[in-house]
Amino acid sequence: MTLLHVVILAIVQGLAELLPISSSAHVIVAEELMGMNPSAPKMTLLLVMLHTGTMLAVIVYFWGRWRRTFFHSLAQFKNFAIALIAATLLTGVVGGGLIEFIERVLMRNQPHAWIEQLFSHLGLIAAALAVGGVFILAAGLFERRRARTTAAPELTPRQYGWIGAIQGLCVPFRGFSRSGATISTGLLLGTSRATAEDFSFALAVVLTPPAVARELWRLYQSQHHRLAAVVPAAMPSILGMFFAFLAGLVALKWLSRWLERGRWHFFGIYCLFAAIVVGYLNYRGF
């Protein structure tokens, strides 16, 4: 993997992160087209570190908006903190349970099975894109039909509980857009799009560090528990995080405005189209 490959993947991640179209799926397809193995420990760590870079960009860009929405008063902060913790715990229960089931039951015949070994299966990514596309499309059409109201920034236990659980369903599957699923869940449960977007990105910030830790452990195991070998193996990922941060900041400048003016169901249509393209690539043997 060359520096050019890292820059290209960082740009793909930066452009796709804000949109509910599964940036992971786009990065994995780009890796496949460049002849890489997306399920290799180095590549899965790179994928997570690219997410880390764009999440840092999201924090920098959205901090003022979050401060006005969630930190305006002690009551708002308390509600936000409770919602964030509860939703993350539900994500851990649902997502962790799914990963354990897949690794220990469905992949029991594979030695040292990791869910990341499925990341190179474009057929699964195509199916996940299709499911996510239908979900986003349904939420977008629902939002268009309901009367527009000014929703309070506070989320109800029912809303953040379902958002956390649905996020857990996204964790094992690349292509099932995490932001698309969580924002769509919020829309279907009656939240405003701004509140759903803010909470979705905040959840992603909490979810990223455990994902990085998991991929570092997997890389450590692949290097036969030799710590000295981990640092050089992880260097491309660190560079990728930096470039993804820059690409994310540039993209956020215009993508956020376009996102607010766009219509949510368009992203569902795009995901369905992307599912067809990825399915075709899988059929062609990529």
C-alpha positions as CSV (number, residue, x, y, z in Angstrom):
1,M,0.0,0.0,0.0
2,T,1.5,3.3,-1.1
3,L,1.0,6.8,0.1
4,L,-1.1,7.5,-2.9
5,H,-3.5,4.6,-2.0
6,V,-3.8,6.0,1.5
7,V,-4.6,9.5,0.2
8,I,-7.2,8.1,-2.3
9,L,-8.9,6.1,0.5
10,A,-8.9,9.1,2.8
11,I,-10.6,11.3,0.2
12,V,-13.2,8.6,-0.4
13,Q,-13.9,8.4,3.3
14,G,-13.9,12.1,3.8
15,L,-16.5,12.6,1.0
16,A,-18.7,9.8,2.0
17,E,-18.6,10.2,5.8
18,L,-21.3,12.9,6.2
19,L,-23.7,11.3,3.8
20,P,-25.8,8.2,4.9
21,I,-24.4,6.0,2.1
22,S,-22.0,3.9,4.1
23,S,-18.5,5.3,3.8
24,S,-17.1,1.9,4.8
25,A,-18.7,0.3,1.8
26,H,-17.2,2.9,-0.5
27,V,-13.7,2.5,1.0
28,I,-13.9,-1.3,0.9
29,V,-14.9,-1.2,-2.8
30,A,-12.1,1.2,-3.6
31,E,-9.7,-1.1,-1.8
32,E,-11.0,-4.1,-3.9
33,L,-10.6,-2.1,-7.1
34,M,-7.0,-1.3,-6.2
35,G,-6.2,-4.9,-5.5
36,M,-6.1,-4.8,-1.7
37,N,-7.6,-7.2,0.8
38,P,-10.2,-5.3,3.0
39,S,-10.3,-8.1,5.6
40,A,-6.6,-8.0,6.3
41,P,-5.8,-6.6,9.8
42,K,-3.8,-3.7,8.4
43,M,-6.7,-2.7,6.2
44,T,-9.4,-3.0,8.8
45,L,-7.3,-0.9,11.1
46,L,-6.9,1.7,8.3
47,L,-10.7,1.7,7.8
48,V,-11.3,2.5,11.4
49,M,-8.6,5.1,11.5
50,L,-10.1,6.8,8.5
51,H,-13.3,7.0,10.4
52,T,-11.4,8.4,13.4
53,G,-10.0,11.2,11.1
54,T,-13.4,12.2,9.8
55,M,-14.9,11.9,13.3
56,L,-12.3,14.5,14.5
57,A,-13.3,16.7,11.6
58,V,-17.0,16.3,12.5
59,I,-16.2,17.3,16.1
60,V,-14.3,20.4,15.0
61,Y,-17.0,21.4,12.5
62,F,-20.1,20.6,14.6
63,W,-18.9,21.6,18.1
64,G,-20.6,25.0,18.0
65,R,-23.9,23.4,16.9
66,W,-23.6,20.7,19.6
67,R,-22.9,23.3,22.2
68,R,-26.0,25.2,21.4
69,T,-28.1,22.0,21.2
70,F,-26.9,19.8,24.0
71,F,-24.9,22.0,26.3
72,H,-27.1,25.1,26.5
73,S,-28.3,24.2,30.0
74,L,-27.6,21.7,32.7
75,A,-31.0,20.0,32.0
76,Q,-30.2,19.6,28.3
77,F,-26.7,18.2,29.0
78,K,-28.1,15.7,31.5
79,N,-30.7,14.5,29.0
80,F,-28.0,14.3,26.3
81,A,-25.6,12.4,28.5
82,I,-28.2,9.8,29.7
83,A,-29.4,9.3,26.1
84,L,-25.8,8.9,24.8
85,I,-24.8,6.4,27.5
86,A,-28.1,4.4,27.2
87,A,-28.0,4.2,23.4
88,T,-24.3,3.2,23.5
89,L,-24.9,0.4,26.0
90,L,-27.8,-0.9,23.8
91,T,-25.4,-0.7,20.8
92,G,-22.9,-2.8,22.7
93,V,-25.5,-5.4,23.7
94,V,-27.0,-5.8,20.2
95,G,-23.9,-5.3,18.2
96,G,-21.7,-7.3,20.5
97,G,-24.2,-10.1,20.7
98,L,-24.4,-10.2,16.9
99,I,-20.7,-10.3,16.5
100,E,-20.4,-13.2,19.0
101,F,-23.1,-15.1,17.3
102,I,-21.5,-14.7,13.9
103,E,-18.0,-15.5,15.0
104,R,-18.8,-18.4,17.3
105,V,-21.7,-20.0,15.5
106,L,-21.8,-19.0,11.8
107,M,-18.0,-18.9,11.5
108,R,-17.2,-21.7,14.0
109,N,-15.4,-23.8,11.3
110,Q,-12.9,-21.0,10.6
111,P,-9.8,-20.8,12.8
112,H,-9.4,-17.5,14.6
113,A,-12.6,-16.2,13.2
114,W,-13.1,-12.4,13.2
115,I,-16.2,-10.6,11.8
116,E,-13.7,-8.5,9.8
117,Q,-13.0,-11.5,7.6
118,L,-16.4,-10.8,6.0
119,F,-15.4,-7.3,4.9
120,S,-14.0,-8.6,1.6
121,H,-17.3,-10.2,0.6
122,L,-18.9,-7.7,-1.8
123,G,-22.1,-9.8,-2.0
124,L,-22.8,-9.1,1.7
125,I,-22.0,-5.4,1.3
126,A,-24.4,-5.2,-1.6
127,A,-27.1,-6.8,0.4
128,A,-26.4,-4.5,3.4
129,L,-26.5,-1.4,1.0
130,A,-29.9,-2.6,-0.3
131,V,-31.4,-3.1,3.2
132,G,-30.1,0.3,4.3
133,G,-31.4,1.9,1.1
134,V,-34.9,0.6,1.7
135,F,-34.8,1.8,5.3
136,I,-33.6,5.3,4.4
137,L,-36.2,5.5,1.6
138,A,-39.0,4.5,3.9
139,A,-37.9,7.1,6.5
140,G,-37.6,9.8,3.9
141,L,-41.0,9.2,2.5
142,F,-42.4,9.2,6.0
143,E,-40.8,12.5,6.8
144,R,-42.2,14.1,3.7
145,R,-45.8,13.0,4.6
146,R,-45.8,14.1,8.2
147,A,-46.5,17.7,9.2
148,R,-43.3,19.7,9.9
149,T,-43.0,20.7,13.5
150,T,-40.3,22.2,15.6
151,A,-39.1,19.3,17.7
152,A,-37.4,19.8,21.1
153,P,-33.7,18.9,21.3
154,E,-34.4,16.4,24.1
155,L,-34.8,12.8,23.0
156,T,-37.2,10.5,24.7
157,P,-36.1,7.1,26.1
158,R,-38.1,5.3,23.4
159,Q,-36.3,7.3,20.7
160,Y,-32.7,7.0,21.9
161,G,-33.3,3.4,22.9
162,W,-34.3,2.4,19.4
163,I,-31.6,4.4,17.9
164,G,-29.0,2.6,20.0
165,A,-30.4,-0.8,19.2
166,I,-30.5,-0.1,15.5
167,Q,-27.0,1.1,15.6
168,G,-26.0,-2.2,17.1
169,L,-27.5,-4.0,14.0
170,C,-25.1,-1.9,11.8
171,V,-21.9,-2.7,13.7
172,P,-21.1,-6.1,12.1
173,F,-22.1,-5.2,8.6
174,R,-20.3,-2.9,6.2
175,G,-22.7,-1.4,3.8
176,F,-25.5,-0.9,6.3
177,S,-24.9,2.8,6.9
178,R,-24.7,3.5,10.6
179,S,-25.6,7.2,10.2
180,G,-28.3,6.3,7.6
181,A,-29.9,3.8,10.0
182,T,-29.7,5.9,13.1
183,I,-31.0,9.1,11.5
184,S,-33.8,7.2,9.8
185,T,-34.8,5.6,13.1
186,G,-35.0,9.0,14.6
187,L,-37.1,10.3,11.7
188,L,-39.5,7.4,11.9
189,L,-39.9,8.0,15.7
190,G,-40.7,11.7,15.2
191,T,-37.5,13.5,15.9
192,S,-36.4,16.4,13.7
193,R,-33.7,15.7,11.2
194,A,-31.3,18.2,12.9
195,T,-31.7,16.4,16.3
196,A,-31.3,13.0,14.7
197,E,-28.2,14.1,12.8
198,D,-26.6,15.6,15.8
199,F,-27.2,12.6,18.0
200,S,-26.1,10.2,15.3
201,F,-22.7,11.9,14.9
202,A,-22.3,12.1,18.7
203,L,-22.9,8.4,18.9
204,A,-20.2,7.8,16.3
205,V,-17.7,9.8,18.3
206,V,-18.3,7.5,21.3
207,L,-18.3,4.3,19.2
208,T,-15.0,5.0,17.4
209,P,-12.4,4.5,20.3
210,P,-13.6,0.9,21.1
211,A,-13.5,0.1,17.4
212,V,-9.9,1.4,17.2
213,A,-8.9,-0.6,20.2
214,R,-10.4,-3.8,18.7
215,E,-8.6,-3.3,15.4
216,L,-5.3,-2.6,17.2
217,W,-5.7,-5.8,19.2
218,R,-6.4,-7.7,16.0
219,L,-3.3,-6.3,14.3
220,Y,-1.3,-7.2,17.4
221,Q,-2.5,-10.8,17.2
222,S,-1.7,-10.9,13.5
223,Q,1.9,-9.8,14.3
224,H,2.3,-12.8,16.6
225,H,2.0,-10.5,19.7
226,R,5.2,-8.6,18.8
227,L,4.6,-5.0,19.8
228,A,7.6,-3.8,17.9
229,A,6.0,-5.0,14.7
230,V,2.7,-3.2,15.3
231,V,4.0,0.4,15.0
232,P,5.4,0.2,11.5
233,A,2.3,-1.9,10.4
234,A,0.0,0.8,11.8
235,M,1.8,3.8,10.3
236,P,-0.3,3.9,7.0
237,S,-3.4,4.0,9.2
238,I,-2.0,7.0,11.2
239,L,-1.3,8.8,8.0
240,G,-4.7,7.9,6.7
241,M,-6.3,9.4,9.7
242,F,-4.6,12.7,9.1
243,F,-5.5,12.8,5.4
244,A,-9.1,11.8,6.2
245,F,-9.3,14.6,8.8
246,L,-8.3,17.2,6.1
247,A,-10.6,15.6,3.5
248,G,-13.5,15.6,6.0
249,L,-13.1,19.2,6.9
250,V,-13.0,20.3,3.2
251,A,-16.1,18.1,2.4
252,L,-18.0,19.3,5.4
253,K,-17.9,22.9,4.2
254,W,-20.2,22.1,1.3
255,L,-21.7,18.7,2.0
256,S,-23.5,19.8,5.2
257,R,-25.3,22.6,3.3
258,W,-26.2,20.2,0.5
259,L,-27.4,17.7,3.0
260,E,-29.7,20.1,4.7
261,R,-31.2,21.2,1.4
262,G,-31.5,17.7,0.0
263,R,-34.2,15.1,0.5
264,W,-33.6,12.2,2.7
265,H,-35.1,9.6,0.4
266,F,-32.6,10.4,-2.3
267,F,-29.9,8.8,-0.3
268,G,-32.0,5.6,-0.1
269,I,-32.3,5.6,-3.9
270,Y,-28.5,6.1,-4.1
271,C,-27.8,3.2,-1.8
272,L,-30.1,0.9,-3.9
273,F,-28.1,2.0,-7.0
274,A,-24.8,1.4,-5.2
275,A,-26.0,-2.1,-4.1
276,I,-26.6,-3.0,-7.8
277,V,-23.1,-1.7,-8.7
278,V,-21.4,-3.6,-5.8
279,G,-23.4,-6.7,-6.7
280,Y,-22.2,-6.5,-10.2
281,L,-18.6,-6.2,-9.1
282,N,-19.1,-9.2,-6.9
283,Y,-20.5,-11.1,-9.9
284,R,-17.5,-10.1,-11.9
285,G,-15.2,-11.7,-9.3
286,F,-13.9,-8.6,-7.4
